[in-house]
């Protein structure tokens, strides 16, 4: 399964991390120097959840981010899942 949120569409993104060497001036060194940048990935905060939908009287199993769970709490399960196209 891919790492994509069913509701918000959040997915893995790419970025860079800056590698620095040396001791900080504050700690008695000559300062931190940038030596290189390294590629890395940022993963979404995903959870697989069973969400109770009272209108359908059943559970729906979805892969959602923590932010999407807050959206479900705010707008309601049925409205949010219908807008995402997970239920008809």
C-alpha positions in Angstrom: 0.0 0.0 0.0 1.2 3.5 -0.8 1.8 6.1 1.9 -1.0 8.5 0.8 -3.8 9.8 3.0 -7.3 8.9 1.7 -8.8 12.2 2.7 -6.2 15.0 2.4 -4.0 13.3 -0.3 -0.9 14.0 1.7 2.0 11.9 0.4 5.8 11.3 0.9 7.7 14.5 -0.1 11.4 14.9 -0.9 13.8 17.4 0.6 17.4 17.9 1.8 19.2 17.9 5.1 22.3 20.1 5.5 25.3 18.4 7.0 27.5 20.6 9.2 30.8 19.8 10.8 32.8 21.5 13.5 32.2 22.9 16.9 30.0 26.0 17.5 31.8 29.2 18.4 29.7 29.4 21.5 31.2 26.2 22.7 34.8 27.2 21.9 35.2 26.1 18.3 35.8 27.9 15.1 32.2 27.6 13.9 30.0 25.2 12.1 30.7 24.7 8.4 28.4 23.3 5.7 30.0 20.3 4.2 27.2 18.9 2.0 23.5 18.4 1.5 21.9 14.9 1.7 18.6 13.9 0.1 15.8 12.7 2.5 12.1 12.0 2.5 9.3 13.4 4.7 6.7 10.8 5.5 3.1 11.7 6.4 1.8 10.9 9.8 -0.5 8.0 8.7 -2.8 5.8 10.7 -5.1 3.0 9.6 -8.4 3.6 11.3 -11.9 2.1 11.4 -14.3 5.0 11.4 -17.9 4.6 12.6 -20.4 6.2 10.2 -23.8 6.4 11.9 -25.6 7.2 8.7 -24.5 3.9 7.1 -24.6 2.0 10.5 -21.1 0.5 9.8 -17.4 1.0 10.1 -15.2 2.3 7.2 -11.5 1.3 7.2 -9.3 4.2 5.9 -5.7 5.2 5.9 -5.6 8.8 7.2 -3.2 11.3 8.6 -3.5 12.8 12.1 -4.7 16.1 10.4 -7.4 14.2 8.6 -8.7 12.8 11.8 -9.1 16.3 13.1 -11.1 17.1 10.0 -13.3 14.1 10.5 -14.0 15.2 14.1 -14.8 18.8 13.0 -17.0 18.1 9.9 -18.4 14.6 10.7 -17.5 11.2 9.3 -20.2 10.9 6.6 -19.6 14.4 5.1 -15.8 14.1 5.1 -15.7 10.5 3.6 -18.3 11.4 1.0 -16.4 14.5 -0.1 -13.2 12.3 -0.4 -15.2 9.8 -2.6 -14.7 6.9 -0.2 -18.5 6.3 0.2 -21.4 6.8 -2.1 
